[in-house]
Amino acid sequence: MAVELSTTNLGRQCADWALTDGQVTVFGFVDSDSNRLDMARFDRVNALWCEPRGVAFPDGLSLARVHSILSEYHALWCAVSEQARVLRDSNARQCCDER
């Protein structure tokens, strides 16, 4: 099953994520202002270093889990959450229109 990714940008930070069954799953994160992310903070999750300023989550991580690991990016996670809410609302309206 293919996953349709969305991207949220906030300044020089961005996150790639998907909305599946109403839940946000994050697959990647980049902070262009950061020198390099400390990969030790991802010791208990499947995370891959990506470029000097990013990390990929091949299996995906819940938005809550990513937020707990990278809490200093709170504003980005809030932006992802808001974009997901708008997408959910849009999908719900589209579903109702098809009936």
C-alpha positions as CSV (number, residue, x, y, z in Angstrom):
1,M,0.0,0.0,0.0
2,A,1.5,3.3,-1.1
3,V,1.6,6.1,1.5
4,E,0.9,9.7,0.3
5,L,3.4,12.0,2.0
6,S,2.7,15.5,3.0
7,T,5.4,18.0,3.9
8,T,5.2,20.8,6.5
9,N,7.7,23.6,6.3
10,L,8.3,26.0,9.1
11,G,11.2,28.4,8.4
12,R,14.2,26.2,7.6
13,Q,12.7,23.1,9.3
14,C,10.5,20.6,7.5
15,A,8.8,17.3,8.3
16,D,7.5,14.6,5.9
17,W,4.5,12.8,7.2
18,A,1.4,10.8,6.3
19,L,-2.1,10.7,7.5
20,T,-3.3,7.1,8.0
21,D,-6.5,6.2,9.6
22,G,-6.7,9.7,11.1
23,Q,-3.2,9.4,12.7
24,V,-0.1,11.3,11.8
25,T,3.0,9.2,11.1
26,V,6.3,11.1,10.6
27,F,8.8,9.7,8.1
28,G,11.4,12.4,8.0
29,F,12.7,15.6,9.5
30,V,15.2,18.3,8.5
31,D,16.5,21.4,10.3
32,S,18.6,23.4,7.8
33,D,19.8,25.6,10.7
34,S,21.2,22.8,12.8
35,N,24.8,21.7,12.4
36,R,24.0,18.0,12.9
37,L,21.5,16.1,14.8
38,D,22.7,13.9,17.7
39,M,21.7,10.4,16.5
40,A,22.1,9.1,20.1
41,R,18.7,10.5,21.0
42,F,17.1,8.0,18.6
43,D,18.7,4.9,20.2
44,R,15.3,3.2,20.7
45,V,13.8,3.9,17.3
46,N,14.6,3.0,13.7
47,A,16.1,6.2,12.6
48,L,18.6,6.9,9.8
49,W,20.9,9.9,9.5
50,C,20.1,11.7,6.3
51,E,22.3,14.5,5.0
52,P,24.0,16.6,7.7
53,R,20.8,18.0,9.1
54,G,18.1,15.4,8.8
55,V,16.8,12.1,10.0
56,A,14.5,9.5,8.3
57,F,12.2,7.1,10.1
58,P,11.8,4.2,7.6
59,D,9.0,2.6,9.6
60,G,7.5,6.0,10.6
61,L,6.9,7.3,14.1
62,S,3.8,8.7,15.6
63,L,3.7,12.5,15.9
64,A,3.6,12.2,19.7
65,R,6.7,10.0,19.7
66,V,8.7,12.4,17.4
67,H,7.5,15.3,19.5
68,S,8.8,13.6,22.7
69,I,12.2,13.0,21.1
70,L,12.5,16.4,19.4
71,S,10.6,18.6,21.8
72,E,12.6,21.6,20.9
73,Y,10.8,21.6,17.6
74,H,7.4,22.1,19.2
75,A,6.3,24.8,16.8
76,L,7.0,22.5,13.8
77,W,5.0,19.6,15.4
78,C,2.1,22.0,16.0
79,A,2.2,23.1,12.4
80,V,2.2,19.4,11.3
81,S,-0.8,18.7,13.6
82,E,-2.7,21.7,12.2
83,Q,-2.0,20.7,8.6
84,A,-3.1,17.2,9.4
85,R,-6.3,18.5,10.9
86,V,-7.1,20.5,7.8
87,L,-6.4,17.5,5.6
88,R,-8.7,15.3,7.8
89,D,-11.5,17.9,7.6
90,S,-11.1,18.1,3.9
91,N,-11.2,14.3,3.5
92,A,-14.3,14.1,5.7
93,R,-16.1,16.7,3.6
94,Q,-15.1,14.9,0.4
95,C,-16.4,11.7,1.8
96,C,-19.7,13.3,2.7
97,D,-20.0,14.9,-0.7
98,E,-19.6,11.5,-2.4
99,R,-22.7,10.1,-0.6
